[in-house]
Amino acid sequence: MEKIIIGKILSPHGVKGELKVMPLTDYPDRFYRTPRVWIDGINHLVEMEEIREQMDKFLIKFHGVDDRDEAAKLSNRHLAIDQEQMIELPPGHFYHFQIIGLQVYEPQGTLLGDLVEIIETGSNDVYVVERAGKKDLLIPALKSIVREIDIHDQKRMVVDLPPGLDD
């Protein structure tokens, strides 16, 4: 099962094995509720002993990492969780990995292509739809355009394109 990245280890902090971690999640408070995480290259869950915030980052002490040299070996690795540990989103909201790969259709059933990428713009995401033999289609992720998302049964998205968007 695919793991979900929630942070990146930056560098050691101090001499007792603490590490600076940059959160890569919309829910950074999850670090306080997630006692164990996966670290790239380590094939078992690692227990977090202590967690504290520092500015926009976290200082984390992992069980068994007791000095700066051991901590330095973990620099630039990602922290991940199993999908079962994800925070449940409200209805109608999805994680990016859940919708990338969906087939995108118009309401009348015409296949537009596959959603291959999501561009985060700040105001709203933009879905990149790859089309066979045509230029990629950029679709604003707006409720007025995205009519349906089914990540379970049909694994598809239905979009109602405004005039001119598909030109």
Backbone as a printed PyTorch tensor [residue, N CA C, xyz], in Angstrom:
tensor([[[  0.8480,  -1.1850,   0.0000],
         [  0.0000,   0.0000,   0.0000],
         [  0.8910,   1.2460,   0.0000]],

        [[  0.4800,   2.2240,  -0.7380],
         [  1.2480,   3.4530,  -0.8690],
         [  1.2380,   4.2590,   0.4290]],

        [[  2.3710,   4.8300,   0.7310],
         [  2.4990,   5.6650,   1.9220],
         [  2.2990,   7.1300,   1.5390]],

        [[  1.8680,   7.9380,   2.5080],
         [  1.5820,   9.3490,   2.2850],
         [  2.6500,  10.1770,   2.9830]],

        [[  3.3580,  10.9950,   2.2310],
         [  4.4150,  11.8350,   2.7950],
         [  3.7840,  12.9790,   3.5810]],

        [[  4.2810,  13.1720,   4.8230],
         [  3.7500,  14.2530,   5.6650],
         [  4.8270,  15.2400,   6.1000]],

        [[  6.0920,  14.9310,   5.8190],
         [  7.1510,  15.8410,   6.2530],
         [  8.4910,  15.4730,   5.6610]],

        [[  9.4260,  16.4050,   5.7870],
         [ 10.7900,  16.1820,   5.3210],
         [ 11.7530,  16.5410,   6.4460]],

        [[ 12.6570,  15.6040,   6.7370],
         [ 13.6920,  15.8620,   7.7340],
         [ 14.7230,  16.7790,   7.0930]],

        [[ 14.9990,  17.8970,   7.7620],
         [ 15.9440,  18.8610,   7.2080],
         [ 17.3620,  18.6300,   7.7130]],

        [[ 17.5440,  18.6840,   9.0360],
         [ 18.8950,  18.5970,   9.6010],
         [ 18.8060,  18.3210,  11.0970]],

        [[ 19.9350,  17.9240,  11.6940],
         [ 19.9560,  17.7460,  13.1440],
         [ 19.7890,  19.0890,  13.8570]],

        [[ 19.3070,  19.0080,  15.0840],
         [ 19.1690,  20.1980,  15.9280],
         [ 19.7570,  19.8540,  17.2900]],

        [[ 20.8130,  20.5230,  17.6560],
         [ 21.4520,  20.2430,  18.9340],
         [ 22.2610,  18.9640,  18.8970]],

        [[ 22.5670,  18.4310,  20.0820],
         [ 23.4520,  17.2690,  20.1800],
         [ 22.7660,  16.0170,  20.7330]],

        [[ 21.4740,  16.0850,  21.0150],
         [ 20.7840,  14.9550,  21.6560],
         [ 19.9050,  14.1490,  20.6970]],

        [[ 20.0990,  14.3360,  19.3760],
         [ 19.3720,  13.5270,  18.4040],
         [ 18.1030,  14.1420,  17.8560]],

        [[ 17.8000,  15.3840,  18.2150],
         [ 16.6070,  16.0300,  17.6510],
         [ 16.8500,  16.3750,  16.1820]],

        [[ 15.7570,  16.4290,  15.4410],
         [ 15.8100,  16.7590,  14.0210],
         [ 14.8120,  17.8590,  13.6930]],

        [[ 15.2000,  18.7620,  12.7920],
         [ 14.2750,  19.7570,  12.2600],
         [ 13.4790,  19.0910,  11.1510]],

        [[ 12.1600,  19.2320,  11.2250],
         [ 11.2800,  18.6210,  10.2390],
         [ 10.3490,  19.6820,   9.6690]],

        [[ 10.3140,  19.7430,   8.3330],
         [  9.3880,  20.6500,   7.6510],
         [  8.1090,  19.8620,   7.3460]],

        [[  6.9570,  20.3220,   7.8570],
         [  5.7130,  19.6080,   7.5520],
         [  5.3380,  19.7790,   6.0780]],

        [[  4.8900,  18.7090,   5.4600],
         [  4.4140,  18.7320,   4.0760],
         [  2.9720,  18.2340,   4.0580]],

        [[  2.1670,  18.8480,   4.8790],
         [  0.7780,  18.4380,   5.0440],
         [ -0.0610,  19.6710,   5.3550]],

        [[ -1.3140,  19.6140,   4.9820],
         [ -2.2410,  20.6920,   5.3370],
         [ -2.6650,  20.6060,   6.7970]],

        [[ -2.3020,  19.5130,   7.4690],
         [ -2.6960,  19.2740,   8.8540],
         [ -1.4520,  19.0030,   9.7130]],

        [[ -0.6180,  20.0280,   9.9580],
         [  0.6070,  19.7870,  10.7190],
         [  0.3800,  19.3000,  12.1460]],

        [[ -0.8000,  19.5380,  12.7130],
         [ -1.0540,  19.0480,  14.0660],
         [ -1.1120,  17.5230,  14.1220]],

        [[ -1.1460,  16.8780,  12.9600],
         [ -1.1390,  15.4160,  12.8980],
         [  0.1150,  14.8330,  13.5430]],

        [[  1.2160,  15.6210,  13.5890],
         [  2.4450,  15.1180,  14.2000],
         [  2.2280,  14.7880,  15.6780]],

        [[  1.3320,  15.5280,  16.3280],
         [  1.0520,  15.2710,  17.7380],
         [  0.1680,  14.0410,  17.9330]],

        [[ -0.5750,  13.6610,  16.8970],
         [ -1.4970,  12.5300,  17.0070],
         [ -0.9820,  11.2620,  16.3370]],

        [[  0.1920,  11.3390,  15.7430],
         [  0.7560,  10.2030,  15.0270],
         [  2.0090,   9.7420,  15.7690]],

        [[  1.9070,   8.7180,  16.5900],
         [  3.0590,   8.3360,  17.4170],
         [  4.2050,   7.6850,  16.6440]],

        [[  3.8980,   7.0610,  15.4880],
         [  4.9300,   6.3800,  14.7050],
         [  4.7960,   6.7530,  13.2360]],

        [[  5.9490,   6.8790,  12.5720],
         [  5.9810,   7.2240,  11.1500],
         [  7.0120,   6.3500,  10.4380]],

        [[  6.9030,   6.3120,   9.1300],
         [  7.8980,   5.6770,   8.2870],
         [  8.9330,   6.7370,   7.9120]],

        [[ 10.1990,   6.3520,   7.8570],
         [ 11.2690,   7.2300,   7.3680],
         [ 11.8690,   6.5460,   6.1510]],

        [[ 12.0680,   7.3180,   5.0640],
         [ 12.6870,   6.7460,   3.8560],
         [ 13.8650,   5.8650,   4.2110]],

        [[ 13.9150,   4.6850,   3.6460],
         [ 15.0610,   3.8080,   3.8210],
         [ 15.0500,   2.9790,   5.0880]],

        [[ 14.0830,   3.1890,   5.9600],
         [ 13.9750,   2.3900,   7.1870],
         [ 12.7060,   1.5670,   7.0570]],

        [[ 12.8290,   0.2690,   7.1500],
         [ 11.7170,  -0.6280,   6.8430],
         [ 10.8450,  -0.9920,   8.0250]],

        [[ 10.7410,  -0.0860,   8.9750],
         [  9.8130,  -0.2950,  10.0800],
         [  9.3580,   1.0800,  10.5990]],

        [[  8.2370,   1.0690,  11.2890],
         [  7.7380,   2.3140,  11.8590],
         [  8.6880,   2.7940,  12.9550]],

        [[  8.9130,   4.1000,  13.0020],
         [  9.8140,   4.6980,  13.9840],
         [  8.9710,   5.5360,  14.9430]],

        [[  9.2040,   5.3500,  16.2280],
         [  8.4330,   6.0540,  17.2500],
         [  8.9860,   7.4640,  17.4770]],

        [[  8.0760,   8.4250,  17.5540],
         [  8.4490,   9.7930,  17.8760],
         [  8.3350,   9.9650,  19.3820]],

        [[  9.4530,  10.2620,  20.0470],
         [  9.4590,  10.4060,  21.5040],
         [  9.0280,  11.7890,  21.9520]],

        [[  9.5490,  12.8050,  21.2960],
         [  9.2390,  14.1910,  21.6680],
         [  9.0030,  15.0020,  20.4010]],

        [[  8.0330,  15.9010,  20.5050],
         [  7.7070,  16.7800,  19.3810],
         [  7.4530,  18.1680,  19.9370]],

        [[  8.0580,  19.1470,  19.2950],
         [  7.7500,  20.5320,  19.6630],
         [  7.8760,  21.4010,  18.4300]],

        [[  7.1080,  22.4690,  18.4310],
         [  7.1300,  23.3820,  17.2880],
         [  8.2060,  24.4370,  17.4620]],

        [[  8.7820,  24.8260,  16.3250],
         [  9.7450,  25.9190,  16.2990],
         [  9.4940,  26.6830,  15.0070]],

        [[  8.9190,  27.8570,  15.1450],
         [  8.5310,  28.6640,  13.9820],
         [  7.5530,  27.8380,  13.1350]],

        [[  7.8490,  27.6360,  11.8530],
         [  6.9540,  26.8770,  10.9770],
         [  7.4220,  25.4360,  10.7810]],

        [[  8.3180,  24.9800,  11.6560],
         [  8.8590,  23.6310,  11.5770],
         [  8.6310,  22.9060,  12.9050]],

        [[  9.0100,  21.6390,  12.9330],
         [  8.9320,  20.8490,  14.1500],
         [ 10.3270,  20.3650,  14.5230]],

        [[ 10.5630,  20.2110,  15.8060],
         [ 11.7540,  19.5430,  16.3080],
         [ 11.2680,  18.2070,  16.8510]],

        [[ 11.7930,  17.1200,  16.2890],
         [ 11.3150,  15.7880,  16.6460],
         [ 12.4940,  14.9370,  17.1000]],

        [[ 12.2770,  14.2300,  18.1970],
         [ 13.2430,  13.2680,  18.7220],
         [ 12.6500,  11.8920,  18.4810]],

        [[ 13.3600,  11.0580,  17.7060],
         [ 12.9160,   9.6960,  17.4150],
         [ 13.5620,   8.7150,  18.3890]],

        [[ 12.8170,   7.6900,  18.7470],
         [ 13.3310,   6.6350,  19.6230],
         [ 14.5550,   5.9940,  18.9640]],

        [[ 15.6430,   5.8810,  19.7120],
         [ 16.8490,   5.2470,  19.2080],
         [ 17.8160,   6.1770,  18.5040]],

        [[ 17.4200,   7.4110,  18.2990],
         [ 18.3160,   8.4080,  17.7050],
         [ 18.7230,   9.3230,  18.8510]],

        [[ 19.9310,   9.0950,  19.3580],
         [ 20.3040,   9.7340,  20.6130],
         [ 21.4380,  10.7410,  20.5320]],

        [[ 21.9930,  10.9540,  19.3420],
         [ 23.0390,  11.9740,  19.2330],
         [ 23.0110,  12.6090,  17.8460]],

        [[ 23.7830,  13.6490,  17.7070],
         [ 23.7960,  14.4320,  16.4760],
         [ 24.2440,  13.6020,  15.2640]],

        [[ 25.2160,  12.7130,  15.4640],
         [ 25.7060,  11.9040,  14.3470],
         [ 24.6190,  10.9650,  13.8160]],

        [[ 23.8890,  10.3170,  14.7240],
         [ 22.7890,   9.4450,  14.2980],
         [ 21.7020,  10.2560,  13.6070]],

        [[ 21.4020,  11.4330,  14.1340],
         [ 20.3840,  12.2950,  13.5440],
         [ 20.8030,  12.7530,  12.1470]],

        [[ 22.0810,  13.0700,  11.9650],
         [ 22.5640,  13.5480,  10.6690],
         [ 22.3430,  12.5170,   9.5660]],

        [[ 22.3710,  11.2380,   9.9040],
         [ 22.1590,  10.1800,   8.9120],
         [ 20.7350,  10.2020,   8.3470]],

        [[ 19.8160,  10.8610,   9.0430],
         [ 18.4180,  10.9140,   8.5990],
         [ 18.0840,  12.1840,   7.8250]],

        [[ 19.0390,  13.0950,   7.6950],
         [ 18.7850,  14.3540,   6.9790],
         [ 18.3200,  14.0930,   5.5520]],

        [[ 17.4040,  14.9430,   5.0960],
         [ 16.8630,  14.9210,   3.7250],
         [ 16.0010,  13.7000,   3.4090]],

        [[ 15.5260,  13.0250,   4.4150],
         [ 14.6060,  11.9050,   4.1950],
         [ 13.1750,  12.3640,   4.4600]],

        [[ 12.2300,  11.6550,   3.8860],
         [ 10.8240,  11.9930,   4.0790],
         [ 10.2040,  11.1520,   5.1840]],

        [[  9.2330,  11.7440,   5.8690],
         [  8.3940,  11.0430,   6.8420],
         [  7.0830,  10.7100,   6.1550]],

        [[  6.5750,   9.5240,   6.4000],
         [  5.3320,   9.1150,   5.7490],
         [  4.4590,   8.3390,   6.7310]],

        [[  3.1870,   8.2740,   6.3880],
         [  2.2130,   7.5060,   7.1640],
         [  1.5070,   6.5340,   6.2240]],

        [[  0.8730,   5.5300,   6.7970],
         [  0.0250,   4.6380,   6.0160],
         [ -1.2840,   5.3560,   5.6990]],

        [[ -1.9350,   4.9430,   4.6260],
         [ -3.1920,   5.5840,   4.2380],
         [ -4.2450,   5.5080,   5.3370]],

        [[ -4.2120,   4.4580,   6.1500],
         [ -5.1940,   4.3270,   7.2360],
         [ -5.0360,   5.4240,   8.2820]],

        [[ -3.8630,   6.0630,   8.3290],
         [ -3.6080,   7.1110,   9.3150],
         [ -4.0110,   8.4990,   8.8060]],

        [[ -4.4910,   8.5960,   7.5900],
         [ -4.8620,   9.9040,   7.0350],
         [ -6.0140,  10.5060,   7.8240]],

        [[ -6.0320,  11.8060,   7.8680],
         [ -7.1510,  12.5250,   8.4720],
         [ -8.3050,  12.4970,   7.4720]],

        [[ -9.4720,  12.1360,   7.9680],
         [-10.6380,  12.0760,   7.0850],
         [-11.0520,  13.4840,   6.6920]],

        [[-11.2070,  13.6780,   5.3970],
         [-11.5950,  14.9870,   4.8770],
         [-13.1130,  15.1040,   4.8470]],

        [[-13.6130,  16.3480,   4.8620],
         [-15.0630,  16.5270,   4.7670],
         [-15.5790,  16.0290,   3.4090]],

        [[-16.8600,  15.7040,   3.3230],
         [-17.4290,  15.2500,   2.0490],
         [-17.1370,  16.2620,   0.9340]],

        [[-16.7850,  15.7350,  -0.2300],
         [-16.5010,  16.5920,  -1.3820],
         [-15.0720,  17.0920,  -1.4500]],

        [[-14.2310,  16.7260,  -0.4860],
         [-12.8160,  17.0980,  -0.4960],
         [-11.9860,  15.8340,  -0.6600]],

        [[-10.8630,  15.9590,  -1.3900],
         [-10.0600,  14.7970,  -1.7090],
         [ -8.5820,  15.1340,  -1.6000]],

        [[ -7.7940,  14.1260,  -1.2620],
         [ -6.3500,  14.2600,  -1.3450],
         [ -5.9510,  14.1830,  -2.8150]],

        [[ -4.8740,  14.8600,  -3.1780],
         [ -4.4300,  14.8680,  -4.5700],
         [ -4.2210,  13.4570,  -5.1020]],

        [[ -3.5640,  12.6040,  -4.3200],
         [ -3.2710,  11.2590,  -4.8130],
         [ -4.5470,  10.4690,  -5.1020]],

        [[ -5.6820,  10.8590,  -4.5010],
         [ -6.9270,  10.1440,  -4.7260],
         [ -7.5440,  10.4720,  -6.0820]],

        [[ -7.2390,  11.6470,  -6.6290],
         [ -7.8870,  12.0280,  -7.8890],
         [ -6.9470,  12.0150,  -9.0960]],

        [[ -5.6390,  12.0490,  -8.8560],
         [ -4.7260,  11.9200,  -9.9900],
         [ -4.8980,  10.5250, -10.5710]],

        [[ -5.0780,  10.4660, -11.8820],
         [ -5.3100,   9.1940, -12.5560],
         [ -6.7660,   8.9640, -12.9360]],

        [[ -7.6800,   9.7830, -12.3980],
         [ -9.0890,   9.6340, -12.7790],
         [ -9.2800,   9.9870, -14.2420]],

        [[-10.2440,   9.3100, -14.8780],
         [-10.6380,   9.6990, -16.2270],
         [-11.6140,  10.8590, -16.0990]],

        [[-11.4760,  11.8370, -16.9930],
         [-12.2800,  13.0510, -16.9350],
         [-13.2580,  13.0580, -18.1110]],

        [[-14.5310,  13.2390, -17.7900],
         [-15.6100,  13.2040, -18.7820],
         [-16.3920,  14.5040, -18.7790]],

        [[-17.0460,  14.7740, -19.9040],
         [-18.0470,  15.8460, -19.9700],
         [-19.3720,  15.2390, -19.5250]],

        [[-20.3650,  16.0770, -19.1410],
         [-21.6420,  15.5390, -18.6390],
         [-22.3440,  14.5960, -19.6200]],

        [[-22.1810,  14.8180, -20.9230],
         [-22.8490,  13.9600, -21.9000],
         [-22.1000,  12.6480, -22.1490]],

        [[-20.9750,  12.4260, -21.4250],
         [-20.2730,  11.1610, -21.5040],
         [-19.0210,  11.1440, -22.3620]],

        [[-18.6580,  12.2710, -22.9700],
         [-17.4590,  12.3390, -23.8010],
         [-16.2080,  12.3130, -22.9280]],

        [[-15.3100,  11.3690, -23.2160],
         [-14.0570,  11.2700, -22.4750],
         [-13.1180,  12.3800, -22.9300]],

        [[-12.6480,  13.1840, -21.9680],
         [-11.6930,  14.2430, -22.2770],
         [-10.2530,  13.7520, -22.1480]],

        [[ -9.9820,  12.8840, -21.1780],
         [ -8.6390,  12.3740, -20.9640],
         [ -8.4300,  11.9770, -19.5090]],

        [[ -7.1700,  11.8830, -19.1130],
         [ -6.8100,  11.4660, -17.7590],
         [ -6.2260,  12.6220, -16.9740]],

        [[ -6.6440,  12.7580, -15.7260],
         [ -6.0710,  13.7860, -14.8520],
         [ -4.6680,  13.3140, -14.4540]],

        [[ -3.6350,  14.0720, -14.8640],
         [ -2.2540,  13.6320, -14.6450],
         [ -1.4840,  14.4990, -13.6580]],

        [[ -2.0070,  15.6880, -13.3710],
         [ -1.2690,  16.5980, -12.4900],
         [ -2.2260,  17.6140, -11.8960]],

        [[ -1.8710,  18.1370, -10.7340],
         [ -2.6370,  19.2070, -10.1030],
         [ -1.6770,  20.3560,  -9.8330]],

        [[ -2.0230,  21.5160, -10.3560],
         [ -1.2110,  22.7210, -10.1470],
         [ -1.8790,  23.5340,  -9.0460]],

        [[ -1.1250,  23.8330,  -7.9880],
         [ -1.6540,  24.6530,  -6.8980],
         [ -1.3280,  26.1110,  -7.2030]],

        [[ -2.3700,  26.9210,  -7.3390],
         [ -2.1690,  28.3210,  -7.7330],
         [ -2.3500,  29.3080,  -6.5900]],

        [[ -2.8910,  28.8710,  -5.4920],
         [ -3.1600,  29.7800,  -4.3780],
         [ -4.6460,  30.0390,  -4.2470]],

        [[ -5.2880,  30.4620,  -5.3160],
         [ -6.7250,  30.7210,  -5.2270],
         [ -7.5300,  29.4390,  -5.4310]],

        [[ -7.1970,  28.6630,  -6.4350],
         [ -7.8270,  27.3590,  -6.6550],
         [ -6.8450,  26.4870,  -7.4270]],

        [[ -6.9750,  25.1850,  -7.2410],
         [ -6.1310,  24.2600,  -7.9890],
         [ -6.5420,  24.2620,  -9.4570]],

        [[ -5.6270,  23.7890, -10.2940],
         [ -5.9000,  23.6050, -11.7190],
         [ -5.5580,  22.1630, -12.0500]],

        [[ -6.5190,  21.4520, -12.6600],
         [ -6.3190,  20.0640, -13.0380],
         [ -5.7500,  20.0070, -14.4510]],

        [[ -4.6840,  19.2460, -14.6260],
         [ -4.0790,  19.0510, -15.9420],
         [ -4.5850,  17.7180, -16.4770]],

        [[ -5.3070,  17.7850, -17.6010],
         [ -5.8900,  16.5940, -18.2130],
         [ -5.1310,  16.3030, -19.5020]],

        [[ -4.5270,  15.1220, -19.5550],
         [ -3.7740,  14.6960, -20.7300],
         [ -4.7470,  14.0700, -21.7230]],

        [[ -4.6760,  14.5670, -22.9660],
         [ -5.5850,  14.0870, -24.0070],
         [ -4.7840,  13.4720, -25.1340]],

        [[ -5.2560,  12.3490, -25.6430],
         [ -4.5600,  11.6590, -26.7300],
         [ -4.5750,  12.5310, -27.9900]],

        [[ -3.3910,  12.8240, -28.5060],
         [ -3.2700,  13.5580, -29.7650],
         [ -3.6140,  15.0320, -29.6960]],

        [[ -3.8780,  15.5580, -28.5150],
         [ -4.2280,  16.9670, -28.3670],
         [ -3.3950,  17.5850, -27.2620]],

        [[ -3.4260,  18.8950, -27.2190],
         [ -2.7550,  19.6440, -26.1540],
         [ -3.4460,  19.3680, -24.8170]],

        [[ -2.6600,  19.3340, -23.7340],
         [ -3.2450,  19.1340, -22.4090],
         [ -4.3070,  20.1850, -22.1260]],

        [[ -5.3170,  19.7870, -21.3900],
         [ -6.4150,  20.6720, -21.0140],
         [ -6.2190,  21.0990, -19.5650]],

        [[ -6.2970,  22.3980, -19.3040],
         [ -6.1790,  22.9370, -17.9440],
         [ -7.5680,  23.3070, -17.4560]],

        [[ -7.9980,  22.6540, -16.3900],
         [ -9.3510,  22.8430, -15.8730],
         [ -9.2890,  23.4290, -14.4710]],

        [[ -9.8690,  24.6170, -14.2680],
         [ -9.9070,  25.1740, -12.9050],
         [-10.7480,  24.2780, -11.9910]],

        [[-10.2550,  24.0080, -10.8050],
         [-10.9550,  23.1560,  -9.8410],
         [-11.9800,  23.9960,  -9.0900]],

        [[-13.0680,  24.2940,  -9.7570],
         [-14.1450,  25.1030,  -9.1910],
         [-15.4240,  24.2760,  -9.1600]],

        [[-16.2420,  24.4760,  -8.1360],
         [-17.4970,  23.7250,  -8.0230],
         [-18.4090,  23.9680,  -9.2220]],

        [[-18.3140,  25.1450,  -9.8270],
         [-19.1510,  25.4410, -10.9900],
         [-18.7190,  24.6560, -12.2330]],

        [[-17.5160,  24.0810, -12.2110],
         [-16.9990,  23.3150, -13.3560],
         [-16.9430,  21.8280, -13.0390]],

        [[-16.3970,  21.4680, -11.8840],
         [-16.2680,  20.0620, -11.5020],
         [-17.5970,  19.6240, -10.8850]],

        [[-18.3150,  18.8020, -11.6130],
         [-19.6620,  18.4020, -11.1960],
         [-19.6990,  17.1360, -10.3480]],

        [[-18.7390,  16.2340, -10.5860],
         [-18.7760,  14.9530,  -9.8710],
         [-17.3620,  14.3870,  -9.7890]],

        [[-17.0380,  13.8090,  -8.6460],
         [-15.7860,  13.0790,  -8.4840],
         [-16.1240,  11.7600,  -7.8120]],

        [[-15.7790,  10.6710,  -8.4800],
         [-16.0200,   9.3300,  -7.9500],
         [-14.6750,   8.6230,  -7.8660]],

        [[-14.1460,   8.4930,  -6.6480],
         [-12.8440,   7.8430,  -6.4700],
         [-12.9880,   6.3560,  -6.1500]],

        [[-14.2360,   5.8660,  -6.0350],
         [-14.4400,   4.4800,  -5.6120],
         [-14.9120,   3.5870,  -6.7490]],

        [[-16.1200,   3.7780,  -7.2400],
         [-16.7170,   2.8410,  -8.1910],
         [-16.2200,   3.0540,  -9.6220]],

        [[-16.5170,   4.2050, -10.1840],
         [-16.1990,   4.4440, -11.5910],
         [-14.8440,   5.1140, -11.8010]],

        [[-14.2460,   5.6180, -10.7300],
         [-12.9420,   6.2950, -10.7900],
         [-12.9230,   7.3190, -11.9290]],

        [[-13.8180,   8.2840, -11.7880],
         [-13.9310,   9.3000, -12.8310],
         [-14.3310,  10.6480, -12.2630]],

        [[-14.1330,  11.6660, -13.0860],
         [-14.5190,  13.0330, -12.7590],
         [-15.3700,  13.5360, -13.9290]],

        [[-16.4280,  14.2520, -13.5820],
         [-17.2760,  14.8550, -14.6170],
         [-17.1390,  16.3590, -14.5000]],

        [[-16.8140,  17.0090, -15.6350],
         [-16.6240,  18.4580, -15.6430],
         [-17.5310,  19.0850, -16.7060]],

        [[-18.0460,  20.2470, -16.3860],
         [-18.8810,  21.0260, -17.3130],
         [-18.0470,  22.2380, -17.7140]],

        [[-17.3900,  22.1060, -18.8660],
         [-16.4520,  23.1460, -19.3070],
         [-17.1840,  24.3910, -19.7770]],

        [[-16.7280,  25.5530, -19.3480],
         [-17.3140,  26.7860, -19.8750],
         [-16.9240,  26.9560, -21.3450]],

        [[-17.7040,  27.6920, -22.0960],
         [-17.3890,  27.9030, -23.5210],
         [-15.9760,  28.4780, -23.6830]],

        [[-15.2440,  27.9170, -24.6580],
         [-13.9050,  28.4180, -24.9670],
         [-12.7760,  27.7480, -24.2280]],

        [[-13.0690,  27.0010, -23.1810],
         [-11.9870,  26.3930, -22.4010],
         [-11.3180,  25.2390, -23.1530]],

        [[-12.0560,  24.5870, -24.0290],
         [-11.5210,  23.4330, -24.7550],
         [-11.0010,  23.7970, -26.1310]],

        [[-10.7750,  25.0610, -26.3990],
         [-10.2920,  25.4670, -27.7310],
         [ -8.7930,  25.3760, -27.8450]]])
